[in-house]
Amino acid sequence: KMFGSYDDKFAGMRVFYAYMMTMPGKKLSFMGNELAQFDEWKYYCQLDWFLLEFESHSRFRYYCSSLNNFYLSSPQLWEIDDSWEGFEWIDADNRWDNTFSYRRKSISGDELTIVLNFSPMYYENYQIGVTKSGRYEEIFNSVSEAFGGRGIINSERINSFTTDTGNRINIT
């Protein structure tokens, strides 16, 4: 029930799941969602297991598994998920690019910078603010080819730079 072409639907689901898993609060995924079923779950019959024979569906299942593992290995996403101490918006109002960016923080102060692009467009040199100067590394990307995406990733570390508004990075 997603907008767009067949591939766009999967891209939209991947970014929506990343949004759900990286925002504060408890996580809930209904049984069978990881199969990317077209129909709602029906209590009186099995899940649509045959969908895993199709590459897009099996890659989406792999994405859900990888995202769950990423969540479990990232205390920034779950240690402080019930207060503002563990969350900080970077850009919540970019409706023109259809993007969100925010930070998640652990008890020890470690941070993850989350950037979500809900549009079908890809942006080069997309600039966001960061708290510290240094080199940044992309550690999870929903458009990875392994997940069925187009493979547009930041494979090299990204150097921050300082402007009159603070430290910033450019990402693809």
VOLO-342429 format. One record per residue (C-alpha): x, y, z; residue in three letters. Coordinates in steps of 0.1 Angstrom, whole numbers, plus 5000, padded with zeros to 4 digits. Example, Ala and Ser with C-alpha at 12.3 -4.5 7.8 and 13.67 -1.06 7.14 Angstrom:
REM VOLO-342429
((5123 4955 5078) ala)
((5137 4989 5071) ser)
END
This chain:
REM VOLO-342429
((5000 5000 5000) lys)
((5029 5023 4993) met)
((5030 5050 4966) phe)
((5051 5047 4934) gly)
((5065 5019 4913) ser)
((5073 4985 4925) tyr)
((5109 4995 4934) asp)
((5098 5028 4949) asp)
((5075 5009 4972) lys)
((5104 4989 4986) phe)
((5126 5020 4990) ala)
((5098 5037 5008) gly)
((5093 5008 5032) met)
((5130 5006 5039) arg)
((5133 5043 5049) val)
((5100 5040 5069) phe)
((5114 5011 5088) tyr)
((5147 5030 5094) ala)
((5126 5059 5107) tyr)
((5107 5036 5131) met)
((5138 5019 5144) met)
((5159 5051 5149) thr)
((5132 5072 5166) met)
((5128 5070 5204) pro)
((5102 5046 5218) gly)
((5095 5009 5217) lys)
((5094 4992 5184) lys)
((5065 4972 5169) leu)
((5065 4954 5136) ser)
((5034 4933 5129) phe)
((5039 4896 5120) met)
((5048 4892 5083) gly)
((5058 4928 5076) asn)
((5093 4916 5070) glu)
((5080 4897 5039) leu)
((5066 4929 5024) ala)
((5032 4913 5019) gln)
((5007 4931 4996) phe)
((4977 4920 5017) asp)
((4970 4926 5053) glu)
((4978 4897 5076) trp)
((4948 4873 5080) lys)
((4946 4853 5112) tyr)
((4929 4824 5095) tyr)
((4957 4815 5070) cys)
((4995 4814 5067) gln)
((5018 4843 5059) leu)
((5026 4847 5022) asp)
((5058 4828 5024) trp)
((5059 4823 4986) phe)
((5069 4860 4983) leu)
((5104 4851 4995) leu)
((5109 4835 4960) glu)
((5110 4870 4946) phe)
((5143 4889 4950) glu)
((5127 4922 4962) ser)
((5109 4905 4990) his)
((5138 4883 5001) ser)
((5161 4914 5001) arg)
((5135 4933 5022) phe)
((5135 4905 5047) arg)
((5173 4906 5048) tyr)
((5171 4944 5053) tyr)
((5147 4940 5083) cys)
((5171 4914 5098) ser)
((5201 4937 5092) ser)
((5182 4967 5106) leu)
((5173 4947 5138) asn)
((5209 4937 5142) asn)
((5220 4973 5138) phe)
((5195 4984 5164) tyr)
((5206 4959 5189) leu)
((5243 4967 5184) ser)
((5237 5005 5187) ser)
((5230 5015 5223) pro)
((5224 5051 5211) gln)
((5191 5038 5197) leu)
((5177 5021 5229) trp)
((5195 5032 5260) glu)
((5177 5066 5264) ile)
((5145 5060 5244) asp)
((5121 5075 5269) asp)
((5134 5111 5273) ser)
((5147 5140 5253) trp)
((5182 5134 5267) glu)
((5187 5107 5240) gly)
((5173 5126 5210) phe)
((5181 5159 5193) glu)
((5167 5172 5160) trp)
((5192 5184 5134) ile)
((5166 5193 5108) asp)
((5129 5185 5113) ala)
((5114 5210 5088) asp)
((5130 5202 5054) asn)
((5097 5196 5036) arg)
((5112 5207 5003) trp)
((5137 5179 5002) asp)
((5114 5155 5022) asn)
((5142 5147 5046) thr)
((5147 5144 5084) phe)
((5179 5144 5103) ser)
((5185 5139 5140) tyr)
((5209 5126 5166) arg)
((5205 5096 5190) arg)
((5226 5095 5221) lys)
((5237 5067 5245) ser)
((5242 5070 5282) ile)
((5280 5074 5277) ser)
((5274 5103 5253) gly)
((5281 5085 5220) asp)
((5261 5098 5192) glu)
((5246 5084 5159) leu)
((5236 5110 5133) thr)
((5205 5098 5114) ile)
((5196 5112 5080) val)
((5164 5100 5063) leu)
((5154 5108 5027) asn)
((5117 5100 5021) phe)
((5118 5112 4985) ser)
((5127 5092 4954) pro)
((5154 5119 4947) met)
((5191 5115 4955) tyr)
((5209 5146 4967) tyr)
((5246 5152 4962) glu)
((5265 5173 4988) asn)
((5235 5173 5011) tyr)
((5247 5194 5041) gln)
((5238 5187 5077) ile)
((5251 5201 5110) gly)
((5273 5179 5133) val)
((5283 5184 5169) thr)
((5320 5177 5166) lys)
((5346 5183 5140) ser)
((5363 5152 5125) gly)
((5357 5124 5102) arg)
((5324 5107 5099) tyr)
((5316 5072 5086) glu)
((5284 5059 5071) glu)
((5275 5027 5089) ile)
((5240 5018 5076) phe)
((5223 5027 5044) asn)
((5189 5015 5032) ser)
((5198 5020 4995) val)
((5226 4995 4997) ser)
((5224 4970 4968) glu)
((5223 4941 4993) ala)
((5189 4954 5004) phe)
((5176 4960 4969) gly)
((5185 4996 4966) gly)
((5204 5015 4939) arg)
((5237 5013 4958) gly)
((5243 5050 4963) ile)
((5264 5050 4994) ile)
((5291 5070 5011) asn)
((5319 5045 5010) ser)
((5347 5068 5022) glu)
((5348 5088 5055) arg)
((5334 5123 5054) ile)
((5354 5152 5067) asn)
((5335 5179 5086) ser)
((5341 5216 5080) phe)
((5334 5247 5100) thr)
((5311 5275 5089) thr)
((5298 5305 5108) asp)
((5268 5283 5119) thr)
((5291 5255 5133) gly)
((5305 5222 5121) asn)
((5289 5206 5090) arg)
((5293 5176 5067) ile)
((5283 5170 5031) asn)
((5268 5136 5023) ile)
((5256 5120 4991) thr)
END
